[in-house]
Amino acid sequence: MHSYEVFTQYERNHWQLKDIDFTRVRRDLVRPEHVTMAKSGVMGESNVIAAVHGFLNEFVDDYDFSTFAVVWGYQEVQHHYAFKTWLDAVGEHVDDAPVEAMREPYAPGTTPSATLATNIISELTVNHVYRRVAAAVDEPVLKDILLRASRDEAGHAREFIHYCRGRLAKRPDEIPSVLETLYVYTSDAKIKHPVSMFKSSLTELDDHETIDTGFELFLEQVADEGELQELQTKIRRVFGQLVDQDLTTNGRVRRALAEALA
């Protein structure tokens, strides 16, 4: 099983929370936007429980992927607690109520392949944002956390791609749902993420940082001109490799979707 390879690699190479020395936090280098990004990270990563719940229900016939989902979930919880511990170290409190509200489960995707595609997009996006924000942060412990999490997200994207490719090989009828997912998430000049798409209406998140807060801050203060378009092009290229088509523009995505539905 592929999940066994992922699990053994995790045991050999993955970091643990105890590897981060929070006594090294430099409060004099902490800026308000750093606190905002960390709180946004807490909220985004806390959605992991709902996501694992959804995976185990939707992929009830796939032990291999379900096992991977459990390993993936552990790593995402680790990110959540790393950001939270850093916030504690700099004297910033995170309310429990908004975090607990993230437990609300997702509805199943239009197809299992669409669910996997959604997570490919989310992992590639967060990998990029964490890495770029790390480059702009001077506080050493937060920089360390962001880089560790970014590397993890790159690995997660690779595994979701693996499972999506395998699923589509068996169920090519699900290709239209994957193309539709790609178009929904990359069709305008905004970072879209499953957490913001499905959880933004929660009243418990009113007046609290969310994952969207972090994305907006990234676009305003960190991203270079044209960087969002570059990220979206990268995502489309990954999907093009999945379905063996040129999907490098929205027009090509629309055309591929129309042909797949014809």
C-alpha positions as CSV (number, residue, x, y, z in Angstrom):
1,M,0.0,0.0,0.0
2,H,1.2,3.5,-0.8
3,S,0.1,4.7,2.6
4,Y,2.7,2.4,4.2
5,E,5.4,4.2,2.3
6,V,4.1,7.6,3.4
7,F,3.8,6.4,7.0
8,T,7.4,5.0,7.1
9,Q,8.8,8.1,5.5
10,Y,6.9,10.2,8.1
11,E,8.4,8.1,10.9
12,R,11.9,8.6,9.5
13,N,11.9,12.2,8.6
14,H,9.1,14.2,10.0
15,W,9.6,16.8,12.7
16,Q,7.8,17.0,16.0
17,L,6.6,19.9,18.1
18,K,9.3,19.3,20.6
19,D,11.9,20.0,17.9
20,I,10.9,23.7,17.9
21,D,12.6,25.7,20.7
22,F,9.9,28.2,21.6
23,T,12.3,29.8,24.1
24,R,14.1,31.3,21.1
25,V,11.1,33.5,20.2
26,R,12.2,37.1,19.6
27,R,9.3,39.3,20.7
28,D,11.1,42.3,19.5
29,L,10.8,41.0,16.0
30,V,7.1,40.2,16.2
31,R,4.9,42.4,14.1
32,P,1.1,42.7,14.1
33,E,0.8,41.0,10.7
34,H,2.8,38.1,12.0
35,V,0.2,37.5,14.7
36,T,-2.6,37.8,12.1
37,M,-0.9,35.2,9.9
38,A,-0.4,32.8,12.8
39,K,-4.0,33.1,13.9
40,S,-5.1,32.6,10.3
41,G,-2.9,29.5,10.2
42,V,-4.5,28.2,13.4
43,M,-8.0,28.6,11.8
44,G,-7.1,27.0,8.5
45,E,-5.3,24.0,10.0
46,S,-8.0,23.4,12.6
47,N,-10.4,22.4,9.8
48,V,-8.4,19.1,9.6
49,I,-10.8,17.2,11.8
50,A,-13.8,17.9,9.6
51,A,-11.7,17.0,6.6
52,V,-10.6,13.7,7.9
53,H,-14.2,12.9,8.9
54,G,-15.2,13.6,5.3
55,F,-12.4,11.5,3.8
56,L,-13.2,8.5,6.0
57,N,-16.9,8.7,5.1
58,E,-16.4,9.4,1.4
59,F,-13.6,6.8,0.8
60,V,-15.2,4.1,2.9
61,D,-14.1,1.5,0.2
62,D,-10.5,2.7,0.0
63,Y,-8.4,1.5,2.9
64,D,-5.1,2.8,1.4
65,F,-6.3,6.4,1.0
66,S,-8.1,6.4,4.3
67,T,-4.9,5.4,6.1
68,F,-3.1,8.2,4.3
69,A,-5.8,10.6,5.4
70,V,-5.2,9.7,9.1
71,V,-1.4,10.3,8.7
72,W,-2.1,13.6,6.8
73,G,-4.5,14.6,9.6
74,Y,-1.9,14.2,12.3
75,Q,0.5,16.4,10.4
76,E,-2.1,19.1,10.0
77,V,-3.0,19.0,13.7
78,Q,0.7,19.5,14.3
79,H,0.7,22.7,12.2
80,H,-2.3,23.9,14.2
81,Y,-0.6,23.4,17.5
82,A,2.7,24.8,16.3
83,F,1.1,28.1,15.4
84,K,-0.9,28.1,18.6
85,T,2.2,27.5,20.7
86,W,4.0,30.3,19.0
87,L,1.0,32.6,19.7
88,D,1.1,31.6,23.3
89,A,4.8,32.4,23.5
90,V,4.2,35.9,22.2
91,G,1.2,36.4,24.6
92,E,-1.6,36.1,22.0
93,H,-4.7,34.2,23.0
94,V,-6.7,32.1,20.5
95,D,-10.4,31.6,21.4
96,D,-11.7,28.1,21.5
97,A,-15.1,28.8,20.1
98,P,-14.0,29.6,16.5
99,V,-11.7,26.6,16.5
100,E,-14.4,24.3,17.7
101,A,-16.8,25.6,15.1
102,M,-14.5,24.3,12.4
103,R,-15.5,20.8,13.4
104,E,-18.6,21.1,11.3
105,P,-18.2,18.3,8.6
106,Y,-18.0,19.0,4.9
107,A,-20.7,17.7,2.5
108,P,-19.2,15.1,0.1
109,G,-17.7,16.4,-3.1
110,T,-19.5,15.9,-6.4
111,T,-17.2,12.9,-6.9
112,P,-14.4,11.5,-4.8
113,S,-12.0,12.7,-7.5
114,A,-13.3,16.2,-7.1
115,T,-12.7,15.9,-3.4
116,L,-9.1,14.9,-4.1
117,A,-8.7,17.7,-6.6
118,T,-9.9,20.2,-4.1
119,N,-7.2,19.1,-1.7
120,I,-4.5,19.3,-4.3
121,I,-5.4,22.9,-4.9
122,S,-5.5,23.7,-1.1
123,E,-2.1,22.0,-0.5
124,L,-0.3,23.7,-3.4
125,T,-1.8,27.1,-2.3
126,V,-0.8,26.9,1.3
127,N,2.6,25.5,0.5
128,H,3.2,28.6,-1.7
129,V,1.8,31.1,0.9
130,Y,3.7,29.6,3.9
131,R,7.0,29.6,2.0
132,R,6.6,33.2,0.7
133,V,5.5,34.5,4.1
134,A,8.4,32.7,5.8
135,A,10.8,34.7,3.5
136,A,9.2,37.9,4.7
137,V,9.3,37.1,8.4
138,D,12.3,38.0,10.6
139,E,11.1,36.3,13.8
140,P,13.1,33.1,13.7
141,V,10.7,30.6,15.3
142,L,7.7,31.6,13.2
143,K,9.9,31.5,10.1
144,D,10.9,28.0,11.2
145,I,7.3,26.9,11.6
146,L,6.2,28.3,8.3
147,L,9.0,26.6,6.4
148,R,8.3,23.2,8.1
149,A,4.6,23.5,7.4
150,S,5.3,24.6,3.8
151,R,7.5,21.5,3.2
152,D,4.8,19.3,4.7
153,E,2.1,20.8,2.4
154,A,4.3,20.2,-0.7
155,G,4.4,16.5,0.4
156,H,0.7,16.4,1.0
157,A,0.0,17.8,-2.5
158,R,2.2,15.1,-4.0
159,E,0.2,12.4,-2.2
160,F,-3.2,13.8,-3.1
161,I,-2.0,13.9,-6.7
162,H,-1.0,10.3,-6.5
163,Y,-4.4,9.2,-5.2
164,C,-6.3,11.4,-7.6
165,R,-4.3,10.0,-10.6
166,G,-5.1,6.5,-9.5
167,R,-8.7,7.3,-9.0
168,L,-9.1,8.8,-12.4
169,A,-7.4,5.8,-14.1
170,K,-10.2,3.7,-12.7
171,R,-13.0,6.3,-13.0
172,P,-12.3,8.5,-16.1
173,D,-16.0,9.5,-15.9
174,E,-15.0,11.7,-12.9
175,I,-12.7,13.8,-15.1
176,P,-15.4,16.5,-15.7
177,S,-15.8,17.0,-11.9
178,V,-12.0,17.5,-11.6
179,L,-12.0,20.1,-14.4
180,E,-15.0,21.8,-12.8
181,T,-13.2,22.0,-9.5
182,L,-10.1,23.5,-11.1
183,Y,-12.2,26.2,-12.8
184,V,-14.1,27.1,-9.6
185,Y,-10.9,27.6,-7.7
186,T,-8.7,29.4,-10.3
187,S,-11.2,31.4,-12.4
188,D,-10.7,34.8,-10.8
189,A,-8.1,37.0,-9.1
190,K,-8.6,35.7,-5.6
191,I,-7.1,32.9,-3.5
192,K,-9.8,30.3,-2.9
193,H,-9.5,27.5,-0.4
194,P,-12.0,24.9,0.8
195,V,-12.0,26.3,4.3
196,S,-13.1,29.7,3.0
197,M,-15.5,28.3,0.4
198,F,-17.3,26.1,2.9
199,K,-16.8,27.6,6.4
200,S,-17.0,31.4,5.8
201,S,-20.6,31.6,6.8
202,L,-20.0,30.3,10.3
203,T,-21.2,32.9,12.8
204,E,-18.6,31.9,15.3
205,L,-16.0,33.3,12.8
206,D,-17.4,36.8,12.9
207,D,-14.8,39.4,14.1
208,H,-12.1,36.7,14.2
209,E,-9.2,36.0,11.9
210,T,-9.8,33.3,9.3
211,I,-7.8,31.7,6.6
212,D,-9.0,34.4,4.3
213,T,-7.5,37.0,6.5
214,G,-4.1,35.5,6.0
215,F,-4.6,35.2,2.2
216,E,-5.7,38.8,2.0
217,L,-2.7,39.9,4.0
218,F,-0.4,37.8,1.8
219,L,-1.7,39.4,-1.4
220,E,-1.5,42.9,0.1
221,Q,1.9,42.8,1.8
222,V,3.9,39.9,0.5
223,A,2.9,38.8,-3.0
224,D,4.7,40.2,-6.0
225,E,2.8,41.6,-8.9
226,G,1.5,38.7,-11.0
227,E,2.3,36.1,-8.3
228,L,-1.3,34.9,-7.9
229,Q,-1.5,34.3,-11.6
230,E,1.7,32.4,-11.4
231,L,0.4,30.2,-8.6
232,Q,-2.9,29.6,-10.5
233,T,-0.9,28.6,-13.6
234,K,1.2,26.2,-11.6
235,I,-2.0,24.6,-10.3
236,R,-3.5,24.3,-13.8
237,R,-0.3,22.7,-15.0
238,V,-0.5,20.0,-12.3
239,F,-4.1,19.3,-13.3
240,G,-3.1,19.2,-17.0
241,Q,-0.6,16.4,-16.1
242,L,-3.4,14.6,-14.3
243,V,-5.8,14.5,-17.3
244,D,-3.1,14.8,-20.0
245,Q,-4.4,18.1,-21.4
246,D,-3.2,21.7,-21.8
247,L,-5.0,23.5,-19.0
248,T,-2.6,26.5,-18.6
249,T,-5.4,29.1,-19.1
250,N,-9.0,29.5,-18.0
251,G,-10.1,29.4,-21.6
252,R,-8.4,26.0,-22.0
253,V,-10.0,24.7,-18.8
254,R,-13.4,25.8,-20.0
255,R,-12.9,24.2,-23.4
256,A,-11.7,20.9,-21.8
257,L,-14.7,20.9,-19.5
258,A,-17.1,21.5,-22.3
259,E,-15.6,18.7,-24.4
260,A,-15.6,16.3,-21.4
261,L,-19.3,17.0,-20.8
262,A,-20.3,16.7,-24.5
